[in-house]
Amino acid sequence: MTRPSDNADFTDLIAGYALGNLSAEEMAQLRLNLAENPQLSQELVAFQEALVLFAYDLPTSNPPAHLKGQMLGEAAASRSPVSAQPEASTSPTSSDNLVRFRRFRRSAWITRGSTGLAAGAIAALGLNQLQLRNQTQQIAQLEGRLKAAQNELDQIREIAQTQQQLVTLLGQSETQVHELVGANPEQVGTEPLRASLLAQPDN
Amino acid sequence: MDSVPSASSALSETSSDQDLFAAIQLGQVTALDLLYERYGRLVYSVALRVINDAQEAEDITQDTFLRLWQRSEIYQPHRGSLYCFLIMLARARAIDRLRSRQSHFRNIQQWQLSYEQAATLPSPLESATLKERSHHLREALKQLSKAEREVIETAYYGGLSQSEIARQTGLPLGTVKSRSRQALKKLRTALKSVL
């Protein structure tokens, strides 16, 4: 028994259809054949599956790692799929989306719950990221202040150390203190410059 | 096959495509995650092969999965395998980026016709793993010459129209068509036991 699917012309049409290279006449002939024998569409699908299967032989490339998270984030943030109801338009308008969204809200509370959780998780993640960024900025500011305070503390310690050395020197009996007074004739009427010089005989 | 998992069904890497799809219809993000893990690389590779632009391939990949997520009714499980649908959709969208809107419409119509008219029984490959599918394909491809494989790849995944291929190869348009059809028929015959 000869089936149409075994016919060379028919399989040629199917192959051409799957490849997208049918002429208008060939397409008309194929439609006619399929209308007469709807079960032949199985063969048409088989040809397309063969083509698709060929994709496994293509050089494979890994999508960037961020793509998955980005896609899932958008999926969670968007509304969930509605129940399978065909629509006339392939490009739904915003009002279509609104109607479908409302229908979805009424009928699929479980879906909404799971999606809400996911969306909530995404929102929480975003909030956490915002908080983290703020905290990072605060930490950076605190680190700056801490560094400035550390420098100031180092200077104070240095001064204190110098003062301590002076006190030690003054406490020693052999230390001699010489008062120096400025004698610049051009500084008439002003307080003369003064300084103290500590000296020890052995140093 | 026709069983639909409840919202609380546990999904895993071993869940069937149909179970994942049913869960996607119920709005389970986990199912979309698993489906992406399973086919994301393949879809991206096809898009990249057609359009030859990494950023565009990313957009197409994301768009393909989100399309299924947001409008799951466009895929009907009893009319073909899910991976076939995803790849055809990704390819059509990639072609769309390459060509005019009119051409895109033709490509979209092409796969829509198949799913509208076809009412197929699931093929053995539908329940096969990726590894098994790759194995079947490798075995089938052994029966095709290198030239035949190239003509299929160029004709379907090259992102060129038949006329463009004819101009590029210097072959008559009729020859380009007949060669690609012959190669595909040979591939289909080689896969007869699984498709």
Interface residues (C-beta under 8 A of the other chain):
Chain A: T11 D12 A15 G16 Y17 A18 L19 G20 N21 L34 P38 S41 Q42 L44 V45 A46 F47 Q48 E49 A50 L51 V52 L53 F54 A55 Y56 D57 L58 P59 T60 S61 N62 P63 P64 L67 K68 Q70 M71 L72 E74 A75 A76 S78 R79 S80 P81 V82 S83 A84 Q85 P86 E87 T90 P92 A108 I110 T111 R112 S114 T115 A118
Chain B: A7 I24 Q25 L26 G27 Q28 V29 L32 D33 Y36 E37 G40 R41 L42 Y44 S45 V46 L48 R49 A54 A57 E58 T61 Q62 F65 L66 W69 Q70 R71 S72 E73 Q76 R79 G80 S81 Y83 C84 I87 M88 R106 N107 I108 Q110 W111 S114 Q117 A118 A119 T120 L121 S123 L125 L130 R133 S134 H136 L137 R138 A140 L141 R149 I152 E153 A155 Y156 Y157 Q162 V176 K177 S180 R181 Q182 L184 K185 L187 R188 L191 L195
